[in-house]
Amino acid sequence: MANVSPTIAALAAAASKNTNDNLEDLVSIFESSRSRWTERMLSVLRIVVGILYFEHGTQKVFNLPPLGTAHVYHLVSQQGLAGVLETVGGLAILFGLFTRPVALILAGEMAVAYFQVHIRRSLFPINNRGDNVVLFCFIYLYLVFRGAGPWSLDALVARSKRGRLPDTLTG
């Protein structure tokens, strides 16, 4: 009988350990990841947002991709300024160059666009076609505080100042 108790105790301990491991695995999906891909995905997000924003700018400035309607571009206008900010700012965000200050300016541009143009149509972004404007604004605010990520010119400059150039693309 004495041999049964240690065996049962060992099984109970093993079951308890498995339960704790499963619970830790479940809870770990809610904790921040230590994976290298966490930072890399920040760069991927920045790159995709930069491409989309650049496209908005080139459509305003060069009508590329074409709108399908007559398009007149005036550099000295609010639309002209928006086109320049979106084209140049989109490229800067795409390459991760001066990301924090550029993102701050672009977040401001999106806030102005939303409150000057979109909110007049409706209070709800889905109805006033301002949902992309709101997303751009808050993604840019995130980039202001988070930075560009490892796959960026900002990171390349920072690494070169620290003397760590070879692992630039590995994140």
N, C-alpha and C positions, 0 to 999 in steps of 0.2 A: 504494500500500500504506500510505503514511503517513496517508492520509485515513480508512482503515478503523479504525485504532487509536483515534483520538479518538471515532469514532462508537460503537465497541464499548465504550469506556470510559464514554461518556455513557449508553449503554443499561444498562450494568452499574451505574452510579451510580443511575440512575432506578429500576432493579429493587431495588437495595439500599434506597433511600429508601422505596419502596412496602412492602417487607418490614418495615422499621422502623416505618412508620406503622401497618401492620396489627397488628404486635406491640404497639405503644403502645395501639391501640384495644382489643385483647384484654386487656391488663393494666389498662386504665382501669376495667374493670368491677369490679376488685378494690380500687380506690382510693376514698377518700371523694369524694363529689360536691360540686362547688361550685355546684350548681343551687340556685335559691331554693326549689325544691320539697322539698329535704332538710329544711329547717327547717319548712316548711309541713306536711309529712307527720308531723312530731313533734306538731304541734298537732292534726292529724286523729286520730292515735293517742290522744292525751290525751282528745279529745272523745268518741270512741267508748267508751273505757274508762270515762269519767265517766258516760256514759248507762247502760252496763251495770251499773255499780256502784250508781248511783242506783236502778235497777230492783230490784236485790237488796235495797236498804234499804227501798224502799216496799213490797215484798212482806212483809218482816218486820214493819214498823210498821203499814201500812194494809191488808195483804192485797191489794195491787194490783200487778201482775195477780194475780187470785185463784189460790190454790194448788189448789183443788178439794177440799180437806179442811178440817175444822174448824180454826180458827186463833185462838189466844188470845195476845194480846200483853201482856207485862209489862215496863213501862219499867225497873223496878228488878230487872234480871236480866242475865246475860251476853248472852242473846239480845236483850234490850232495848237494851243498850249497843251491840251490833253493829248493830242496826237504825238507831240514831241516827247512829253513825259512818258507816255506808254511805249513809244518806240525805243527811246534811249534807256528808260528805266527798265523796260522788259529785257533788253540785252544785258544790262548790268545785273539784274536778278538772275537771268539765265546762266551767266558765267560766275555769279557769286562775287561780284566786284563792288566794294563799298556797300555791302548788302544792308547793313543796319541803317545808315542815313538815307539810302535810296528807298528802302522799304518804308521808312517813316514818311517821306514825302509822298510816296504812292498811296499809302493808307489815308493820308490827308486828302489826296485827290479823289479817292473813292468815296470818302465821307462827304465831300462837297458835291460830287456827282449824285450821290444818293439823295441828299437833302435839297438840291436844286432841281433835279430832273425827275427822279423816280417817285419820290414820296407824294408828289402832286397827283400822280395817277391813282394811287391807292396807298393805304397804310401798310398793306401786306406785300412783302417782297415778291412772293410768287405771282401776285396779281399785277404789280407795277413793273415787272421784268427787271427787278433790281437784285434778284438773288445772287447773280454772279458778282455784282458790285459789292454786296455785303460780304460774300466769301473772300473776294480779293482783299477787302479792307482788313478783315480779321486775320487772314493768312499773313498779310504784310505786318500787322501788329505783332503776330507771333514771331516773325523773322527779325523784327526790331529787337526783341528780347532774347531770342534763341541763337541768332546768327545764321550763317550760310551753310554750315555743315562741312564735312571733311572734303567733299569733292567740289571745291570752289577756289577761285583765285585768292579770296581772303585767307583761306586756310593755307594755300601755297605760300603767300607772303608771310604769314605767321610762322610757318615751319621753317622758312628760309632764314628768318630772323633768329630762330632758336637753333639753327644748324641741323635741321632734320629734314632734308630734302628728299632722300630716296624713297620713303614710304608714303609719298603724297597721295597716290591713288588707292592705297590699301585702306585708308580711313583709320 
